[in-house]
Amino acid sequence: MKSQARVVVIGGGVVGCSVLYHLTRRGWTDVLLIERSELTSGSTWHAAGGFHTLNGDPNVAKLQAYTVSLYKEIEEISGQSCGLHLTGGLQLADTPERLDWLKMAHARGRYLGMETEIISAKEAKELLPLIDERHFVGAMWDPIEGHLDPSGTTHAYAKAARKAGAEISLRNRVVELAQKPDGTWLVVTEQGTVEAEHVVNAGGLWAREVGRMVGLELPVLAMEHHYLLTEDMPEIAEIVASTGKEMVHAIDFSGEIYTRQERGGMLLGTYERAATPWSPRQTPWDFGQELLAPNLERIAPSLEIGFEHFPALKHTGIKQFVNGPFTFAPDGNPLVGPVRGLTNFWCACAVMAGFSQGGGVGLALSNWMVDGDPGFDIWGMDVARFGPWATLAYTNAKVRENYSRRFRIRYPNEELPAARPHQTTPLYDRMRAQGAVMGDSWALETPLWFAPEGTEPRDIVSFRRSNDFAHVKAECQAVRNGVGITEIANFAKYEIAGPGAEAFLNKLMTNRMPALGKMVLTPMLNETGKLIGDFTIARIADDRFLMWGSSQAEIYHMRWFERHLPQDGSVRVTPINLGWVGLSIAGPKARDLLARVTGDDVSNAAFPFMASRAMDVASAPCHVSRISYTGDLGYEIWMAPHYERRVYDALKEAGADLGLRDFGMRALLCLRLEKNFGTWFREFRPIYGPYEADLGRFVALKKGEFIGREAAMREKETGGTLRRVSFVVEANDADVIGDEPIWHDGKVVGWITSGGYGHHVDASLAQGYLPRELAALGTDGAFEIEIIGERAKARIITEPLFDPRAERMRM
């Protein structure tokens, strides 16, 4: 084993070998993989080996499609067979609701270029004669599904990497990681120490242990997972003989099982509801190529359904039970990317679907390491999407929940209960007592809507308009016609201070920094000119700024800020997090309400739109900003948590005769749609430029250099390729939620980013992206948006339906 390497990859499963291969393909050949035992010794060797391209996050789905397309390439380069079986697969729906879900998945696949198809139960029976079609109402067919040889595939990656110059050290456990003052890593192993510029944690079952070597507690947990292999079945022999093809894969949502042919028999696996963690606190280093004891009682309910839906299994012998551990993150997606606060320490772990996602993970991470950017929008896999609240116990609860729901429907208005409430504000109990239905926002309890007295505060989950519709409408109308109040603690808050603060922010942000007591809105770009953030910034002193952004992206953004901090210590960036909580009041009577609880002059002349300053509210020291995401006259009032109850109670009392009403996050999101306001993660993501996203008015190209400026200039000159547009949709009982395809002239031409109902303007609304040329058609373009399998007519609106001249915000 050599003593120096540019990169050390820890872990020899399919993910680690994929990372190694992709680094060599990018030209980094001075790379070393270190494996404690043999290649595939963790979860890889006992994996069922299935792969597919569908994923709830379209950006992750693209990387899964890349993974599947890669296998022939690594076979050719390595000379090693992957044992590829491209059979196609069925997802079987037993209820109309599950069929609706499949129709939505099929629609997402349209704009990703997937060739899925919704078929009847009879047609599914023709493709898979083993099923009893009486139990199903329909299915989705995906031709790009199949299985492979896990060991052969892993060795194909490894051999291809070795041919390009990579080295692999086996039977050599990493025992310690240390970083020198110059940032170089010392990777201490049983066979010696390697000095490396970069370290990649692809530890799989041991990813937590590798993370702990550098003081990191990763949100990852191994779960026991069962599948069984049957004896040879004459029914399969007959099907193969008559069709000349291997049997197709199938997912049976009702039984929460997956099936495929395995030689002359069947492989049947289950994600049972009685999910069981394996080694929840520490993974033993001596665990090797061994299996866990099967628990037939735990998986019996799923097997019973499987035997009913696949009748031939009833009289078939079981040859082998396989129970082995697989790792999961709390939301089921991988943990990929650089770790905040650690120089050149990278994660590629919690990749549960290694043979669907391993290639995409290797591609994205190698791009990130070589270019400084993954080259794709991988927010759904970024390790930065979890904060310090994702503790060991939290992870345990959420992973168990996610595992047990793997083949269940997640409705757009469904809030999952595990590990909740986890973080709360001082108003949590008060909100619940007032009928608030709470949601989970980056592990913080946030009011979604308020049930009036006599109405049960509970969501009836649905893909269509649900029981909250009328109540959200009433909240929206209360804001537009009078004044409403909502809690906004779920924003990220930062303080940027020091003599270099203004220069630092000017380098990172596209807009000019505000004058004292004022605010600006500003995007933030990466080097390629793509959106990686949008913020509100207020100057509160010559060398001190406050900044607000998306709470979900706090770690993501802090990683970026810290990467660009000047070395001279002239700038301090401090995340405030829940050190501040907030209340927003909005509506035409908002000024009247604020004036009743403060001694400050809040007239339009004294406190105009985009003003921001310290102010006593209800005798509590607060910071008040004249801005509102509702697009109405409004104020954001920020304070330390111990003042929140006092300020809230004072506002409620003072606003009683003004008709003050509590409103929740769902009303807020409806109100922002009426103003065509975009939001991070939906309209603003790293695949869009600022002019494509209609944020060009916040890009001050003449202010001087900032990150992404040259790319932004080129985009402005060329016009870019996409445009964010807003639609009025002729919807019936279901509104768009996001990721629906946009049709024009019989073709899918774009995609929806978000939508809902505009209750004040009485219209179903949506936002999405179109090619720039089609967006220019404006209201003359004949567009359709596919909602649950049906195309609804849609017309582009070029200005907001509510207050198009923005007079209400400035009144």
Secondary structure, DSSP 8 states (H G I E B T S, - for coil): --SEEEEEEE--SHHHHHHHHHHHHTT---EEEE-SSSTTTTTGGG---EE----SSHHHHHHHHHHHHHHHHHHHHH------EE--EEEEESSHHHHHHHHHHHHHHHHTT---EEE-HHHHHHH-TTS-GGG-SEEEEESS-EE--HHHHHHHHHHHHHHTT-EEE-S--EEEEEE-TTS-EEEEETTEEEEEEEEEE--GGGHHHHHHTTT---S-EEEEEEEEEE---HHHHHHHHHHSS---EEEETTTTEEEEEETTEEEEEE--SS--EESSS---TT--S------HHHHHHHHHHHHHHSGGGGG--EEEEEEEEEEE-TTSS-EEEE-TTSTTEEEEE--TTHHHHHHHHHHHHHHHHHHSS-SS--GGGBGGGS-TT--HHHHHHHHHHHHHTTTS---TT----TT-S-B--TTHHHHHHTTEEEEEETTEEEEEEE--TTS-------SS--TTHHHHHHHHHHHHHS-EEEE-TTEEEEEEESTTHHHHHHHHBSS----BTBEEEEEEE-TTS-EEEEEEEEEEETTEEEEEEEGGGHHHHHHHHHHT--TTS--EEEE-GGGSEEEEEESTTHHHHHHHH-SS--STTTS-TTBEEEEEETTEEEEEES--TTSSSEEEEEE-GGGHHHHHHHHHHHTGGGT-EE--HHHHHHHHHHTT---BTTTB-TTS-TTTTT-GGG--GGG---TTHHHHHHHHHH--SEEEEEEEE--SS----S--EEEETTEEEEEEEEEEEETTTTEEEEEEEEEHHHHTTGGGS-EEEEETTEEEEEEEESS-SS-TT-HHHH-
